[in-house]
Amino acid sequence: MGFVPAEIETYCIDHSTRPGQVAKDLQQHTLASVHGSNMLIGEMEASVLGFLIRLGKVKNILEFGTYTGYSALAMAEHLPQDGSVTTIDLNPETCKIASEFWSRSPHGKKIKQILKPGLEAMKDLPQKFDLIFIDADKNNYSNYLTWGLEHLSENGLIVVDNTLWSGKVLEASGDKQTESIKAHNELAKSLEGYTKTLLPIRDGMFLISKVTG
Ligand SMILES: C[S@@+](CC[C@H](N)C(=O)[O-])C[C@H]1O[C@@H](n2cnc3c(N)ncnc32)[C@H](O)[C@@H]1O
């Protein structure tokens, strides 16, 4: 679900920096022939992520939730040559599509794929990241956020997708995923020493960074 009228979003996308041709081809391929294509972040969110990456001089990114690799490639396009996106997913079929498209882009070499459940994969990642993008299983959002806070570089940023969950976060009581997202949002809200903003872009982008200085 989007919270902005479709024609306004189209106008915004038309006036924003857009993903490159391989990412566009990947988006089209996913929309045309992959199950669950509504999970793609889409061009508006890709543009916002790209802007944040350049603004924050981000060099290394961790993504929970690769799917067919669109968001990973869209983010990689904004990284310097020595930048990296490490992206985690447990679905070998969609990861295969991702690898195929990444290999067609000059930015694909910046992307490292981990084919494991997120909770398992993160145990093997001791390093810190400049940007952590959370877009995998909703029931683990609070776990990913808690881990992310410990693995964020000094000026790093966490971006959590789908945090408005089609507006279902307003329900007094919802299904398990809705309740997990609501719990995540309350956890994010309660964080001391961080600055937070929940933006109504696409399905909700929650931005969290440490207050420094
Ligand atoms: C919303 S999609 C990611 C979309 C992607 N970021 C994009 O915009 O191109 C969520 C992905 O999370 C993956 N996923 C679900 N449970 C997972 C888990 N426990 N660990 C890692 N990935 C998981 C799914 O296989 C799916 O590909």
The ligand as an SDF file (V2000), in Angstrom:
LIG
                    3D

 27 29  0  0  0  0  0  0  0  0999 V2000
   10.0210   -7.5670    1.3350 C   0  0  0  0  0  0  0  0  0  0  0  0
   11.0140   -8.8240    0.6340 S   0  0  0  0  0  0  0  0  0  0  0  0
   12.5240   -7.9590    0.3510 C   0  0  0  0  0  0  0  0  0  0  0  0
   12.4050   -7.0010   -0.8130 C   0  0  0  0  0  0  0  0  0  0  0  0
   13.7220   -6.3870   -1.2500 C   0  0  0  0  0  0  0  0  0  0  0  0
   14.3500   -5.6570   -0.1640 N   0  0  0  0  0  0  0  0  0  0  0  0
   13.5010   -5.4500   -2.4230 C   0  0  0  0  0  0  0  0  0  0  0  0
   12.8550   -4.4120   -2.2450 O   0  0  0  0  0  0  0  0  0  0  0  0
   13.9800   -5.7360   -3.5320 O   0  0  0  0  0  0  0  0  0  0  0  0
   11.3270   -9.8130    2.0230 C   0  0  0  0  0  0  0  0  0  0  0  0
   12.3100  -10.9640    1.8390 C   0  0  0  0  0  0  0  0  0  0  0  0
   12.6030  -11.4720    3.1410 O   0  0  0  0  0  0  0  0  0  0  0  0
   12.9050  -12.8420    2.9960 C   0  0  0  0  0  0  0  0  0  0  0  0
   12.7980  -13.4930    4.2910 N   0  0  0  0  0  0  0  0  0  0  0  0
   11.6850  -13.9670    4.9080 C   0  0  0  0  0  0  0  0  0  0  0  0
   12.0150  -14.5270    6.0850 N   0  0  0  0  0  0  0  0  0  0  0  0
   13.3630  -14.4010    6.2120 C   0  0  0  0  0  0  0  0  0  0  0  0
   14.2830  -14.7760    7.2210 C   0  0  0  0  0  0  0  0  0  0  0  0
   13.9110  -15.4070    8.3290 N   0  0  0  0  0  0  0  0  0  0  0  0
   15.5790  -14.5000    7.0130 N   0  0  0  0  0  0  0  0  0  0  0  0
   15.9910  -13.8620    5.8940 C   0  0  0  0  0  0  0  0  0  0  0  0
   15.1560  -13.4680    4.9150 N   0  0  0  0  0  0  0  0  0  0  0  0
   13.8610  -13.7530    5.0810 C   0  0  0  0  0  0  0  0  0  0  0  0
   11.9270  -13.3500    1.9670 C   0  0  0  0  0  0  0  0  0  0  0  0
   12.4310  -14.5380    1.3630 O   0  0  0  0  0  0  0  0  0  0  0  0
   11.8160  -12.1460    1.0250 C   0  0  0  0  0  0  0  0  0  0  0  0
   12.6420  -12.3440   -0.1130 O   0  0  0  0  0  0  0  0  0  0  0  0
  1  2  1  0
  2  3  1  0
  2 10  1  0
  3  4  1  0
  4  5  1  0
  5  6  1  0
  5  7  1  0
  7  8  2  0
  7  9  1  0
 10 11  1  0
 11 12  1  0
 11 26  1  0
 12 13  1  0
 13 14  1  0
 13 24  1  0
 14 15  1  0
 14 23  1  0
 15 16  2  0
 16 17  1  0
 17 18  1  0
 17 23  2  0
 18 19  1  0
 18 20  2  0
 20 21  1  0
 21 22  2  0
 22 23  1  0
 24 25  1  0
 24 26  1  0
 26 27  1  0
M  CHG  2   2   1   9  -1
M  END
$$$$
